[in-house]
Amino acid sequence: MSGEYRSRAERKQATKRRKQKKGKAKKGTSWMKTIAMAILFVIVLAVVGGVATFAYFIKDAPPLDEAKIKDPLSSTLFDMNGKKVAELGGYKRTYVSYKEVPKVLEKAVLAAEDARFYEHHGIDVVRLAGAVLANIKEGFGAEGGSTITQQVVKMTFLSPKKTLERKAQEAWLALQLEQKYSKQEILEMYLNKIYYSDGIYGVARAAEYYFGKTNLKDLTLPEAALLAGMPQAPNRYNPFDHPEAAKARRDTVLTLMARHGFISKDEAEKAKQVPIQSMLVKHRKKQSGVPYDAFIEEVIKEVTDKANVNVFEDGLKIYTTLDQNAQSYVENLLNSNRYFTNKKDLQSGIAVIDTKTGAIRALGGGRHRDQVEFGFNYAIKPVGQPGSTIKPILDYGPAIEYLKWSTAHILVDEPYAYSDGTPIRNASNRYAGAVTMRRALTWSYNIPALKTFQAVGKERAMEFANRLGMGFTEVYEPFAIGGVSHYVSPLQMAGAYTAFGNNGIYTKPYAVTKIVFPDGTEMDLRPKSKRVMHDYTAYMITDMLKSVIRSGTGQSAYVPGLEMAGKTGTTNYGKDGSKFGLSKDDVPDSWIIGYTPNYTTAVWVGFSKKSETAFLTDREQRIPKLLLKDIMSHIDDGSGKFQQPSSVVKLPIKKGTNPPKLADKYTPENEIIYELFIRGTEPTETAKDEPKELPMVTGLTASYDQAANTISVSWSYSEQTDDTVFEVHMKDSQGHVQTAVTKELAVSISNPTPGASYTIAVYAKEGERMSKPAITSVQIPGSEPNEGTPTTPGDGSNNSGNNGQGNGQGNGSNQSENNGNNGTSENGGNDENEGHSDNPSGQPNGGTNSGQPNGGTNSGKPGGGTGGSSPPSAPSTPSNKGSGTTNGSAR
């Protein structure tokens, strides 16, 4: 070895290097061991922690009570005041044993819910992982992660609240259930517990309800697949209500059956070709009776959809929004003959909602529902097209929201067509010309509605409508006047209108506030409210819809004392009418949706099926309005007002101006309309109107009281307002004028000149507006002082207030019926040239010029003979030689 190194030093260095390498190797190995131990320690802690957490969660798990498995617990319903309404449960069921279940149904259920049911022990880790992958690849809902055993546990013992604690308890109880019962018994429990919509529980009752089959062994492959798929979302996959969704779910189950080897791909494809409608019975079967079944059907639907529980077996306390007084009244009204005719198949649906909260207070599911309990519910099911009730939702609401139109916005009602050239017309076949948006909505003109929809644009119109719960996937121009492609329900329409009455806040209508589980756990089911439009949009639509009820198409529904808004609507058959021997203009549906600050009510009247008699007469089209008036009169106390928000300005507008102009102080009242504007968009230009002459005073009289030495003047005025004042001008023989201003209908003038003749004129004034003068005269006894040119009275006796008495001949027989209100031809008797021009002395002109103060024999003119007198100057140019006072007396 020594020969390998050149020296001892070299060997020493080599030995040192080997020792260093060994040290490094030992140090690296030590670090690796440390990391490995740390990881192992964390895993152990996680396992221990998981076990401890699992143990903590299951310590409060309910016991595996066989009574709950065998004997379902009924649920109790309470109304809005906490009073018990009904108890649901204990109904006779068509119970089936495992032996009665055909293999085709069992395979379908296993494929849809738990393909490895016979291989796991209550929890299927493999299925859980597979479900996650399937949902990623095929979309949510392709497969579920819970086993059938877990679902039985959840439906029987636990609340549906999705928490780690509940899932841990579900797994623990599933393991126990598997130890205590056989797979066949567990599957039997499942098939008898599951919910199938419309109040149907258990697969045997469902087969009879949907397919008319009382023996499960008669089920076909597509029928079995449909029943197996429904429990995932019973109401969504109800084939009566949602045939397309039901088919899609059925086909998914058929695909799963082929994938798991229960059937061949050819069998699956063949079954997929069977139409859903061909599988169903034509008429729904009668179900067990409950009070207020139309309302309770909605309760069952909400609880099932939101909480995924069995209301007939889970022992729930269900607190609802039901107003029993309103519900009873609506049901009695529908079943009476107060408004309805006896026409075949005539039906009606009514929904009453709290405007502020969205809480459903009453549901009228149809006429004579006591004969078919849990039958077709006309209050909550789609019943027809909405007609013109859609116009605030798709047309005018969006126009205010997005375009900031005012209620005075001008639209032209004229011959018009859709964009494809198809003509559109109004129901009256007439055109109104240029109208405000308010008038267009008040009288439900179709052409302005279409023009508004086009101005808004279909995308924004659909967005606005869907915020109100309409659920449109597409909209087209005919939608603007109610020709929608899918039907709507009274509950849906009432819900949409609550947002207009609630300051732009929408709450989806609901019938259940909360449920309480047997273990005391509570679940709040009230939906959250949300703002869906500006407050100005809601208020301006409401204000226009108040016009509909007060003066438009909805007048028959008006209730004195209620601040109510609303919209009417009808539909017609169109070209489909010929199928039933009817005209295209015949009406199958009539609507009204009305609301106050307290309640919103939607009423539909139509037919259960189309036929040659399924059309509404003019009288029958009024039934919804009469029903609304009756219901609102009964339930609403008239409290509450629609409060105008600060974002809205109400202004006087001159009628017919486009764009709108403000009325000015001279605009006549009958040419002023009051309209609403969004603050900041109000008009600034004012209409230019000339002052309108006020009416003259009437009954003007003047008399001299010798004892008091005063002249008393009085008159009448029927048009007097707080702004009206009267100017009294008195001119003596010398042309001296005294003026008095008063709001009274009389003045007194003290110490008149003896022997003088006085002409008195009275003008009515309001600001710059003025009337023509009423004129009379009076003669003071005695000798007038020699000042200026004396005035010689006529021979006739000139009694107070009777101008024109005496004709200058002294016979005094020319009586004037005008009490001094003379000279109304041509210049109206307002001789503004008095005391000027050709007659500087201020004396009356002679001659016979019509309308001028004159002497001679012109009957009805001021003065007679040479003693006639002319009126004092008008207020604009008075001669103030006398002293005027504002208290009505002049000296």
NORCOR-V58395 format. One record per backbone hydrogen bond with DSSP energy under -0.5 kcal/mol. NH is the residue of the N-H (numbers start at 1). CO is the residue of the C=O. If there is no record, write none. Layout:
nh-><NH & NH>
co-><CO & CO>
//
This chain:
nh-><4 & 5 & 11 & 12 & 13 & 14 & 15 & 16 & 17 & 18 & 19 & 20 & 21 & 22 & 23 & 24 & 25 & 26 & 27 & 28 & 29 & 30 & 31 & 32 & 33 & 34 & 35 & 36 & 37 & 38 & 39 & 40 & 41 & 42 & 43 & 44 & 45 & 46 & 47 & 48 & 49 & 50 & 51 & 52 & 53 & 54 & 55 & 56 & 57 & 58 & 59 & 60 & 61 & 65 & 66 & 68 & 69 & 70 & 71 & 72 & 73 & 75 & 76 & 77 & 78 & 79 & 80 & 82 & 85 & 86 & 88 & 89 & 90 & 95 & 100 & 101 & 102 & 106 & 107 & 108 & 109 & 110 & 111 & 112 & 113 & 114 & 114 & 117 & 119 & 120 & 121 & 125 & 128 & 129 & 130 & 131 & 132 & 133 & 134 & 135 & 136 & 137 & 138 & 139 & 142 & 151 & 152 & 153 & 154 & 155 & 156 & 157 & 158 & 158 & 163 & 167 & 168 & 169 & 170 & 171 & 172 & 173 & 174 & 175 & 176 & 177 & 178 & 179 & 180 & 181 & 186 & 187 & 188 & 189 & 190 & 191 & 192 & 193 & 193 & 194 & 196 & 200 & 202 & 203 & 206 & 207 & 208 & 209 & 210 & 211 & 212 & 213 & 214 & 216 & 218 & 219 & 224 & 225 & 226 & 227 & 228 & 229 & 230 & 231 & 232 & 233 & 237 & 238 & 242 & 246 & 247 & 248 & 249 & 250 & 251 & 252 & 253 & 254 & 255 & 256 & 257 & 258 & 259 & 260 & 261 & 262 & 263 & 268 & 269 & 270 & 271 & 272 & 273 & 273 & 274 & 279 & 279 & 280 & 280 & 281 & 287 & 293 & 295 & 296 & 297 & 298 & 299 & 300 & 301 & 302 & 303 & 304 & 305 & 306 & 307 & 308 & 308 & 311 & 313 & 314 & 315 & 317 & 318 & 318 & 319 & 319 & 320 & 320 & 321 & 323 & 324 & 327 & 328 & 329 & 330 & 331 & 332 & 333 & 334 & 335 & 336 & 336 & 346 & 347 & 349 & 350 & 351 & 352 & 353 & 354 & 355 & 355 & 358 & 360 & 361 & 362 & 364 & 365 & 369 & 371 & 372 & 375 & 378 & 378 & 380 & 381 & 383 & 384 & 387 & 389 & 390 & 391 & 393 & 394 & 395 & 396 & 397 & 397 & 399 & 400 & 401 & 402 & 403 & 403 & 404 & 405 & 407 & 409 & 411 & 413 & 413 & 414 & 416 & 418 & 421 & 424 & 429 & 433 & 435 & 437 & 438 & 440 & 441 & 442 & 443 & 444 & 445 & 449 & 450 & 451 & 452 & 453 & 454 & 455 & 456 & 457 & 461 & 462 & 463 & 464 & 465 & 466 & 467 & 468 & 468 & 469 & 470 & 479 & 480 & 481 & 482 & 483 & 484 & 488 & 490 & 491 & 493 & 494 & 495 & 496 & 497 & 498 & 499 & 499 & 500 & 501 & 502 & 503 & 504 & 505 & 506 & 510 & 513 & 514 & 515 & 516 & 517 & 518 & 520 & 523 & 525 & 525 & 526 & 530 & 532 & 533 & 538 & 539 & 540 & 541 & 542 & 543 & 544 & 545 & 546 & 547 & 548 & 549 & 550 & 551 & 552 & 552 & 553 & 554 & 555 & 557 & 558 & 560 & 562 & 564 & 565 & 566 & 567 & 569 & 571 & 573 & 574 & 576 & 577 & 578 & 579 & 580 & 581 & 582 & 586 & 588 & 589 & 590 & 591 & 592 & 593 & 594 & 595 & 596 & 600 & 601 & 602 & 603 & 604 & 605 & 606 & 608 & 614 & 615 & 616 & 621 & 622 & 622 & 623 & 626 & 627 & 628 & 629 & 630 & 631 & 632 & 633 & 634 & 635 & 636 & 643 & 648 & 649 & 651 & 651 & 653 & 654 & 655 & 655 & 657 & 662 & 663 & 667 & 671 & 672 & 673 & 675 & 675 & 677 & 679 & 681 & 687 & 689 & 694 & 698 & 701 & 703 & 705 & 706 & 709 & 710 & 711 & 712 & 712 & 713 & 713 & 714 & 715 & 716 & 720 & 724 & 725 & 726 & 727 & 728 & 728 & 729 & 729 & 730 & 731 & 732 & 735 & 738 & 740 & 741 & 742 & 747 & 748 & 749 & 750 & 750 & 751 & 755 & 756 & 758 & 759 & 760 & 761 & 762 & 763 & 765 & 766 & 769 & 771 & 772 & 774 & 775 & 776 & 778 & 780 & 787 & 790 & 792 & 793 & 798 & 799 & 801 & 802 & 803 & 805 & 815 & 819 & 821 & 822 & 827 & 829 & 830 & 831 & 832 & 834 & 836 & 839 & 842 & 852 & 854 & 855 & 858 & 859 & 861 & 865 & 867 & 868 & 877 & 878 & 880 & 881 & 882 & 882 & 884 & 885 & 888 & 890 & 891>
co-><1 & 2 & 7 & 8 & 9 & 10 & 11 & 12 & 13 & 14 & 15 & 16 & 17 & 18 & 19 & 20 & 21 & 22 & 23 & 24 & 25 & 26 & 27 & 28 & 29 & 30 & 31 & 32 & 33 & 34 & 35 & 36 & 37 & 38 & 39 & 40 & 41 & 42 & 43 & 44 & 45 & 46 & 47 & 48 & 49 & 50 & 51 & 52 & 53 & 54 & 55 & 57 & 58 & 63 & 64 & 65 & 65 & 66 & 67 & 70 & 313 & 88 & 316 & 86 & 318 & 83 & 322 & 79 & 77 & 77 & 75 & 87 & 312 & 93 & 97 & 98 & 100 & 102 & 103 & 104 & 105 & 106 & 107 & 108 & 109 & 109 & 110 & 114 & 116 & 116 & 123 & 123 & 124 & 125 & 126 & 127 & 128 & 129 & 130 & 131 & 132 & 133 & 134 & 135 & 139 & 147 & 148 & 149 & 150 & 151 & 152 & 153 & 153 & 154 & 161 & 163 & 164 & 165 & 166 & 167 & 168 & 169 & 170 & 171 & 172 & 173 & 174 & 175 & 176 & 177 & 182 & 183 & 184 & 185 & 186 & 187 & 188 & 189 & 190 & 190 & 200 & 197 & 194 & 191 & 202 & 203 & 204 & 205 & 206 & 207 & 208 & 207 & 212 & 214 & 215 & 216 & 220 & 221 & 222 & 223 & 224 & 225 & 226 & 227 & 229 & 230 & 233 & 235 & 238 & 242 & 243 & 244 & 245 & 246 & 247 & 248 & 249 & 250 & 251 & 252 & 253 & 254 & 255 & 256 & 258 & 257 & 257 & 264 & 265 & 266 & 267 & 268 & 269 & 270 & 271 & 275 & 276 & 276 & 277 & 210 & 373 & 290 & 292 & 292 & 293 & 294 & 295 & 296 & 297 & 298 & 299 & 300 & 301 & 302 & 303 & 303 & 304 & 309 & 310 & 310 & 73 & 516 & 76 & 316 & 317 & 514 & 78 & 318 & 511 & 361 & 322 & 323 & 324 & 325 & 326 & 327 & 328 & 329 & 330 & 331 & 332 & 333 & 343 & 606 & 604 & 364 & 602 & 362 & 600 & 359 & 353 & 598 & 354 & 510 & 352 & 352 & 350 & 363 & 366 & 368 & 369 & 372 & 365 & 376 & 377 & 377 & 488 & 488 & 482 & 386 & 387 & 388 & 390 & 390 & 391 & 391 & 391 & 392 & 395 & 396 & 397 & 398 & 398 & 399 & 400 & 399 & 676 & 406 & 435 & 411 & 433 & 412 & 424 & 422 & 418 & 416 & 426 & 413 & 411 & 409 & 407 & 436 & 437 & 438 & 439 & 441 & 440 & 445 & 446 & 447 & 448 & 449 & 450 & 451 & 452 & 453 & 457 & 458 & 459 & 460 & 461 & 462 & 463 & 464 & 465 & 466 & 465 & 476 & 477 & 478 & 479 & 478 & 482 & 384 & 378 & 379 & 489 & 490 & 491 & 492 & 493 & 494 & 495 & 496 & 497 & 497 & 498 & 500 & 499 & 502 & 530 & 358 & 319 & 319 & 523 & 317 & 521 & 314 & 517 & 515 & 513 & 523 & 513 & 506 & 504 & 504 & 534 & 535 & 536 & 537 & 538 & 539 & 540 & 541 & 542 & 543 & 544 & 545 & 546 & 547 & 547 & 548 & 442 & 548 & 552 & 554 & 555 & 558 & 559 & 562 & 595 & 545 & 593 & 591 & 589 & 586 & 584 & 573 & 574 & 575 & 576 & 577 & 578 & 577 & 583 & 586 & 571 & 605 & 569 & 603 & 567 & 601 & 565 & 599 & 353 & 594 & 351 & 592 & 349 & 590 & 347 & 345 & 611 & 613 & 587 & 617 & 618 & 619 & 620 & 622 & 623 & 624 & 625 & 626 & 627 & 628 & 629 & 630 & 631 & 632 & 641 & 645 & 677 & 649 & 675 & 673 & 661 & 653 & 671 & 654 & 685 & 652 & 664 & 668 & 669 & 653 & 651 & 673 & 649 & 647 & 678 & 662 & 687 & 770 & 716 & 714 & 712 & 710 & 704 & 705 & 705 & 749 & 703 & 710 & 711 & 747 & 701 & 745 & 698 & 717 & 721 & 765 & 742 & 763 & 726 & 740 & 727 & 761 & 738 & 759 & 736 & 732 & 730 & 728 & 885 & 726 & 713 & 888 & 711 & 748 & 890 & 709 & 781 & 753 & 778 & 731 & 776 & 729 & 774 & 727 & 725 & 769 & 766 & 764 & 694 & 762 & 820 & 760 & 758 & 756 & 785 & 788 & 790 & 791 & 796 & 797 & 777 & 799 & 801 & 802 & 813 & 816 & 818 & 820 & 825 & 825 & 827 & 829 & 830 & 831 & 833 & 836 & 839 & 849 & 862 & 845 & 855 & 857 & 858 & 856 & 864 & 865 & 874 & 875 & 878 & 879 & 737 & 879 & 882 & 739 & 885 & 748 & 883>
//
